[in-house]
Amino acid sequence: MLDNSSTLSPSMFGGLISVSSNSPHLRKSGSRLLVSDLGEQGNSAEEDIWHSIESNKMKSVGTPLSSVVITPSPVLLWRFKVLLFLIWGFSCCKFGWDAVMRMSADLRDLFLYEAFLYYNPLLLVTMMVWLWGINLWFFAQANVGYGKIFDLDQSHLTHIEIWKCATWMTIIVPTSMTAYLYLYSNGEVLLAASQPVFLYAAVAMLLIFPFDIFHLSSRYFLLRTLWRIVFPLQAIMFADFFLADILTSMSKVFSDLERSVCRMIHHQVATIAWFEADSVCGSHSVAIPIVLVLPYIFRLFQCLRQYKDTRERTTLLNALKYSTAVPVIFLSALKYHVIPDKWLNVYRPLWLLSSVLNSLYSFYWDVNRDWDLSCFTRIFKFSKPSFLSHALYGRKWVFLWVIGSNLILRCTWTYKLSAHLRHNYLTVFTITVLEMLRRFQWVFFRVENEWNKINSKSNIQLSMTDTSNEEDKLLSSNDHNV
């Protein structure tokens, strides 16, 4: 016989043991009894409790230690990636320098110039992608709806994804350049010549790849915008002339790109024949000024299309600004096709005059039309205050720097547009980088100006809607007592 104060409980060996109902093992601290002897209901409760305890024990015993996933911390992963990146950069510099030093002194400068020609365009494009990612980061911090400004869908790339693309470009392009220098210095001329060809072909295939990988929607948006720039047969959107303005700052990039592709087509890679004046892809080629002027011609046609749609005279003045770049480019190119005396006495003074006119007109348009400097810019006022927002927001030096640097770089802009000043490729590269930095800071104020216009239009529409609703209520009201 068992006492009423005890209950039968299953033992670990399958039998029954007598457990007192007052046992502390069946209590929770400060609570009532968990097990009672109230007939079948109490017995079922006991069975449920013991079943859950046994199942938990079986799960804890049966779980192997190998199923526990151990992931490194994000900080450790980031440091490891930075270390790999530094090792890769050091390796590229070491192999590239050894390859250059292995060449003869009379061939070294010419070959570096040629290698620079092939990889300079892609390096500058990579830099522009990095800068665009920084622009997007600032827009995100300042709550600027750039997706609405550029009419982007919800799948547009964020600044983090842009930086990932730029990182891969930063790795691939210098690696190909290092392989080009290394193979050529070791006598593998054919393999060296294939490096830039494969790189350009891979970039072209990646842009037109029709499958839904590598950000298909963003690639399609870029190609569609470029098509609209080249053929302005429809109404001009903000993204159309915004990208076209950026392309004008990259006209030197397209000029080098044309010469690189020309040499690849004519099988002149890894040679120095292009320095000859009668060379098809030489520095005296007529195609150089034509490619330089194309971005300005595209932008000019956009302005004429806008005037056709809106009949605003400011679009004609904007078209005049882009037309002033045409004489700068072609008067400079005439130096290779006229006698020296005629160049010095006739065309050089005209080139200087057109250069000054183009620089000052462009500077005036940047400050007075593209930007809105009537108040301190809000693009640097972050939603979460940080060191950058404290250093940039509401500071007068920001505007003084932007206006002063824009004026100086607008004047040096003429250097890269003038073919007869392009003998020192390092100087031209530096000026091109400075021009892209000028365009980088131009983006902030241009996008903010457009964002302010959109907000002001939406506010006006909301006020007009509220006024019309109030008038409708007054007219529809019939509760007049006379």
Summary of the structure (lengths in Angstrom):
residues: 482
radius of gyration: 35.1
end to end distance: 98.1
largest distance: 130.4
contacts: 1287
relative contact order: 0.07
helix: 73%
strand: 2%
